[in-house]
Amino acid sequence: NMFNDMCQLFAEAVRSQGMKQNLASALESALGSQARLLSRFLPNLPRLMTLNFTQNSSSYCSESTQVIRRLFCKTLQVLSFYSPGPITILLDDVQWADPASLLLISSLLQCSKENKRVFFLFCVRDNEIQHSLDSPVHNWYQSTFEMPLKHITLANLSEDGVNAMVSDTLGLFPRLTRPLSKVLHRKALGNPFFVWQILETLQKEGYLYHSLRGTMRRWMWDMDKISDLRISENVLFLLMSEMNKLPSDMRMGLEVASCIGAAVSMTVLGILSSHLKVDLAGILERVAEKGFMDRVGTEKYRFVHDRV
């Protein structure tokens, strides 16, 4: 989770022995003996403290979620104080969060209102929230309008926006890429993820190619074939077409990973690999090379888009 990753970053970044002692002392003072309870959720927390975490913590099993949320808030306050710079917390696809996670997010926002060293950034698909008006996530989303948050609505790219993206990608002047961008905008419906996927497909199919003839050493394209390419009817058709071209073991890897969620940890992959008798980590590494997943550090693989 995000907090556990933050603890790991602090453990690796803090080099000064004096700073380590000060941070450990501040955490122990803020969390007290309940640090052992929090370590069940944050395995990397003991790396920042000097307490004996091997003691039995079963007596904390009945602690309320309210207590746990308070401990998370105290941990964030201490880490933000000792951080060399402001902490930015990005939470994506919040519309899929469970009620307990939403309560934790609200608690973190409340306890950080006066903390100028913590910046929250949430990504929410409001169109999906509107389909479930009685759900906890809808109620949470409505409550955010009463918090000191700035709501920014992101729409699909305009034709000029797509052209700026294509121009930058191909290294050509915008006036040269505009005819191509106009077709891509129509086919991808302005979705930047699909624009990128289409460009990769065009290059693989030979419709977009780098010309080395004469002095015209630049990217060229076959506008007629691109215009006839079947994409506009359904932007998902492109993804389906590309995934169907993958080898069977890579498709199996995608299917297994999708059952886990938006991301899958190396630990889970190891467990599944032993049961399935395959190297899932190696398979997903190849999937990542194809652009369907990203490798996040050494800990996990993440889908590049929820539609995948």
C-alpha positions, -999 to +999 in steps of 0.1 A: +000+000+000+009+036-003+019+041+033+041+010+034+059+023+002+064+056+019+079+039+049+103+021+026+113+053+009+121+070+042+141+040+054+162+041+022+165+079+020+174+088+056+212+084+059+220+104+089+221+084+121+209+115+140+180+119+117+171+082+120+171+085+158+149+117+157+124+101+133+122+069+154+118+089+186+090+110+170+071+079+157+074+061+190+062+092+208+032+096+184+022+059+181+033+045+215+027+008+220+001+008+192+029+010+167+029-028+168-008-027+157+000-004+128+030-026+117+005-053+108-007-030+080+028-014+074+055-041+074+081-015+066+073+006+097+097-013+120+125-002+097+119+034+110+117+026+147+136+009+174+107-009+192+106-046+196+080-056+170+084-093+176+062-092+207+027-107+204+003-081+192-029-103+193-043-081+221-049-054+195-072-075+173-103-058+187-091-023+181-116-002+162-110+011+127-112+046+141-081+039+162-063+026+131-073+056+111-059+079+139-026+060+138-023+065+101-029+102+105-002+104+132+022+086+110+016+109+081+021+140+104+054+127+116+067+117+082+057+150+066+076+169+093+108+149+087+104+148+049+131+169+031+103+183+009+065+183+006+048+148+003+025+143-027+000+115-024-017+104-056-046+080-054-060+068-087-094+052-095-109+062-061-143+053-075-134+017-068-124+022-032-141+002-005-159+020+024-130+014+049-105+030+025-129+060+019-131+066+056-093+065+059-090+090+030-114+113+047-095+111+080-062+119+063-078+149+046-092+162+079-060+158+099-039+173+071-060+204+065-034+227+083-004+207+071+012+226+043+037+198+036+012+172+023-005+175-011-033+151-021-042+143-056-072+121-063-083+107-097-120+098-098-143+088-127-173+109-118-194+094-146-191+059-130-200+073-096-232+089-109-244+054-119-245+044-082-261+073-063-266+053-030-231+039-029-205+049-002-182+063-029-209+086-043-215+100-008-178+104-002-174+122-036-202+146-027-186+153+007-153+163-010-170+195-023-171+206+014-134+200+018-105+224+008-100+206-025-099+220-059-120+200-084-106+198-119-127+182-146-106+166-173-122+161-207-108+143-237-082+161-258-093+185-284-081+182-320-054+208-312-044+188-281-041+156-301-020+175-327+003+188-300+008+152-287+014+138-322+037+167-332+058+161-301+059+124-305+070+124-341+093+155-338+075+174-366+060+208-369+023+209-359+013+221-394+027+189-408+010+165-384-024+182-384-040+160-412-029+129-393-040+143-360-074+151-373-080+114-383-065+102-350-087+125-330-118+112-347-108+075-343-097+078-307-125+102-296-098+124-281-087+098-256-049+103-252-044+066-242-060+054-274-042+080-295-009+065-282-021+029-288-032+038-323+002+053-331+020+022-319-004+000-340+002+022-371+040+019-367+037-019-363+015-023-394+038-001-415+013+027-420+035+050-400+072+047-409+105+066-407+117+076-442+155+077-448+152+087-485+170+117-497+167+148-475+133+138-462+145+119-431+113+121-410+082+102-401+058+096-429+024+079-431-001+064-455-032+086-449-055+064-471-048+032-451-050+051-418-083+066-427-097+032-436-085+016-404-114+002-384-111+020-350-138+046-348-167+022-343-153+011-310-121+024-294-118-009-275-115-028-308-079-017-310-070-031-276-088-063-283-071-066-317-036-061-301-042-084-272-054-112-296-021-110-313-002-118-281+012-153-275-011-176-255+011-174-223+010-136-224-028-136-228-030-160-199-008-137-178-031-108-186-062-128-176-046-139-143-035-103-134-069-089-143-085-112-117-063-096-090-071-060-098-055-029-113-021-040-099-005-072-088+024-075-064+055-097-069+045-116-037+011-126-052+028-135-085+052-158-066+023-176-049+003-179-081+033-190-101+039-219-077+003-231-081+002-226-119+037-239-125+046-209-147+068-178-143+041-151-141+066-124-133+086-132-164+054-133-185+042-099-172+076-084-178+070-093-215+035-079-213+049-047-200+073-045-229+042-046-252+027-016-234-002-032-216+013-030-181+039-010-163+064-023-138+063-002-106+097-004-091+105-039-080+073-045-061+045-049-086+030-047-121+002-023-129-022-021-159-016+011-179-054+016-182-084+002-165-100-006-198-072-032-205 
